[in-house]
Amino acid sequence: MACVALLSNPRSTGNRALLPRVRAYCARNPDIFHYEVEEIGQIPDAMRTIARVSPKVLVINGGDGSVQAALTELHGGKYFGETPPPVAVLPNGKTNLIALDLGAQGDPLDALARIVELAQSDLAPHTVQRELIALSDGRDSRPVLGMFLGGAGLADSILFCRTKIYPLGLPNGLSHVLTALAVLVSVVLGVRAAFLPPRPAPVSVSLKRGGQFSGRFTLLIVTTLERLLLGSKTESDTGRLKLMAVEQGPVTLLRALAASIRGRLGRNRLQGVHIEQGDEIEIAGDRSNVILDGELFETSAGNPIVLRTTAPVPFLKLAA
């Protein structure tokens, strides 16, 4: 039995420079079973093979999209029966939201070494349970799973960053800062131009047994992670999705940013800022984008996106 199974996606942007170091590290550590996939479609075969070695920990080395695809297959394929190993995520994507939530920061190899160290002993003190978002769009019978969904203006900003900023070859941090500045110019100053993010399309958001609201939103977030964007943190009920929506408009956005800086976002109600929880959320609209852990989905008239939670999945947390 291998202590650690490592699933790597060589096509992930971060792995272009990292993967040679990962391969060398794994060659020196017989407790690691390393499996590389060339494309997402190979993940089912990877899971079948990894299940045969019965690892104590499954580590995913790729971007948020790779993590989402692996979690979808892990949950839907039942390769480990009803007791899958805890999942760890290396900080190797452009956003690293899931890795950050699990305490993995800095050099991915340092995180991998820490995981190998933890796998030598009892993992129970370091294992946390997380529900996943199950997204159904009315087209596929099998839901897609993830942990962070961005919609409305946030999805448009992510696509803007991918198509306009990342091709410039700048560091990820600088790319994200430039994207944030472009969003502020567009929202706060009301500037409309081809080189700025577009105006968000109208969407309607419904929470099962929790009401409905609609409009144009600069930010629309649904997550099972402990923290929402802008640093807000909710008192989470088990098995519930956390949602934050910030209505379009400079005053509302600046109000939300100010509350975030003071650490008060989510503690008191703000006009135009919706922070809710629910066990089922429906997002409807005509050609409005949502992005779940890197994968793009689009609503259409009469074909909403429905979000539910899964049963808890074990993850390995590297920091308190």
N, C-alpha and C positions, 0 to 999 in steps of 0.2 A: 504494500500500500504506500503510495506517495503521500508525503505530508501536504504538499502544495501542488495543485494543478494550475498552470498558467496558460491562459488562452490569449494569444496575441493576434492583432490585425496589422500586418505589415503595411497596409495601405493607409492606415491612420497617419495624419500629418505629423504628429509627434514622434511616430516610430521611424521616420526617415533617418533621423540622427540617432535615436535611442536604441533601435533594435540590435545593432551589432554588440552594444554593451550588455543588453539583456541576454543575448545568446551566449556571450562569454561567461556571464554570471551563472547562467543555468548549467553550462558545461562543467563548472566547478562545484556545483551543488547537486548531488545525486538525489536529494529529497524533493527536487522540483521536476514535475512532468510538464514539459513545454510543448504546446500544440499551436501551430500557426495556421491561419486560414488566409487564403488569397482573396476570398470574397464572402459576403454575408451568407450566401446560399450554402456554404460549407459548414456553417455552425451546427446544424443538426448532426452531421457525421462527427464533428468535434465533440459534441456532448455525449454521444454514444461511446466514443473511445475513452473520454475522460471518466465516465461513470464506471468503466471496467477497472480503473486503478483505485477507485474508492478514496479520493483525496479528502483530507480534513478541511481544506479550504480551496475554494475556486477563485482564482484571481483573474480579473479581466484587464487586459492591457490594450487600450484603444481609446478612441474618443467617445463622447456621450452616445453617439449613434451606435457604436459597437456594443456599448454596455446595454443599450435598449434592446438590440437584436438578441444578445445573449440571454438577457432576463426573460424576454418573450419566449425563447426556445426552452430555457430551463424550466419555466413555469408550465408551459403548455405541453412539453414533451414528456414530462414525468420520468426522465431518465434515471433519477435517483429515488424513485418511488415517492413516498410521502415525507422523506427526511433528507432533503437536499443539504449539501454542506454550506456553511456560511460563505457569502460572496464578499470578496474584497475588490476594490477598484483602485488601480494605480492612477496618480494625477498626471495623465498624459494626453488629455484632450485640450481643445481651445478654451473651453469654459470650465470644465472640471467640477461642475456643480455637485454631482453625486459623490465624487472623491472627497471634495471639501466637507460635505455633510458627514462623511464617515471618518474625518480626521486625517486624511491622506494629503499631505502638502509637501512642497519642495521637490527634491530629486526623486523620480520614480524608483530608482534602484535602492535608495535608502528606505522607501516605503516597502519595497519587496523584501529587503533584508529584515525589516521589522516583522513582516508577516511570517517569514520563515521562522523567526525566533519565537513568535507567539504560537506557531503550530507545533512546537516541540512540547508544549504543556497544555493544560486545560484551557479550552477556548471560551468556556462559559462566561467568565467575567468580562470578556471583550466582545461578546455577541449581542447584537441588538436586533430587534424585530422592526421591520418596516413594511407597511402596506405599499403596494404598487398601484399606479393608475392603469386601469384597463380601458383602452380607447376603442370604441366601435364607431365606424363611419357609415354603416349600412351597406358596405360593399364586400367586406370579408367576414366570413363566419367566425374567424378566430381573432380575438382582440389583440391589439398591440399593446405591450406593457412598457411603462417607463415611470419616472419619478418627478419630472418637471415639465409642465406644458406652458408655453407662452403663446398668447393669441393677440388678435387685434393689432394695435400699434407696436407691441413688443415683437410679435412675429415679423411684422414688416421691417422693423429695425434690424432683427437678426438676419433676414434675407438681404437687406441693404448692406450689412457688414460683410456677408459672404460674397456678394456679387460686386460690390464697389470698393471695399476697403481691404479685405484679405488679399485680393490679387496684387495689391501694391507691394506685398512682401514685407510689411512692417511687423515688428514684434506684436504678439497677441495683446499685451497690455495696452500698447499705444493704439492698436486698431480699435479696441473697445472704448478707449477715451475719445477717439475721433468720432466714433459712432454716437456716443453719448452727447458730444457737442453738436453733432448734426441734428440729433433728435431735439435738443434744447432750442436750436435755431428755428427748427421747423415748428415746434409747438409753442414756444414762448413768444417768438417774434412773428409767427404766422407766415414765414417765408415759404413759398412753393416753388420748387425748381427740380429739374431732372436729376441733379446731383445730391438731392436731399431725400430722406425717407418720405413715402407718399402719405396722404391723409388716410387714417384708418377707415375701413368700411364699417357700416353699422352692423352690430350683432345683438342678439338677444341671449341672455343667460338665465337659465332656470335651474333652481335647486329643488330636488324632490322634497316635498314638505317644508320648503324653505323660502318660497316666494320667487319672484322673477323681476329682472330689470333689463333695460335695453338702452342702446345709444352707441356713441363712438367712444372708444377707450384708448388712451395712450398706453396703458399697461393692462394686460389681462393675464393673470397667472393662476394656475392650478397646480398644486404639488402635494406630495406626501412627505417631503423633507421637513426637517424641524423648523427651518427658517424660510420665509418668503423673501423675494427680492426687496431691496431697500432696507434690509435688516430687520423687518418686522417679524415678530414671533408670536404665535397664537398659543393659547391653552388648548392643546389638541385632544380631542376625544378619539379613542381607539377606533380604527376603521373608517375614519372620515377624511374627506378631501378638504384641503385648505385652499381658499380662493381669495385673491385680491384683484380688484378692478379699479383703475383710476380713470375717471371720465376725461375726455378730451377737453383741453383748455389750459392756458398758462397758469391761471390762478390755482386751479385744482392741483396741477402737477407741482407747483412751487410749495403749496401747502403740505402736500404729501412728503416732499423732500425735506422741508423744514421739520416736520414731525419725526421723520426718520433720523435726521441729524441729532435731534434731542432725545432719541430713543423712546419716543412716545407713540410711534405709529402702531396702530392696532389696539392701543389701550383705551382711547376715546374715539367716538365716532366723528368723522370729518365729512363735511358736505362734499359729495362727489367721489368719495373714496369708500368702496365696498370691501369689507373683510368678513368673509363668511366661512362656514363649514357645512358640509353635506355628504351624504353617502352616495348621491347620484347627481351629476351636473350635466345639463344639456346646453350646447352652444349652437345657435342657429344663425344663419345669415346667408346672403347671396355672395359666394366667392370670397369668403373671409378666410385668411390663413390662420392655422394653428401649427405649432411645432412641438412635438413630443420628443424630448431628448435627441434632437438633431434631425428627426424625420418630419417632413412636411405633409400636412393634410389640409384639405380645403372643404369648407362647408359649401353647400349649394341649396337652392330653394327647395324646401320640402325634404331635405336630406341632412338633418342635423348630426353633429358629433356628440356622442354620449360617453360620459366618463363615469366609471365605477371603481371601487377599490377591490383588490384581491385579498385573499387570506394573507396573514403576515408571512414574510420571507426573512430568513436569518441573514444578517450581514455582519462582517467583521469590522469593528470600529477601532481605529488605531490610536485615538486620543479621547480623553474624557470630554 
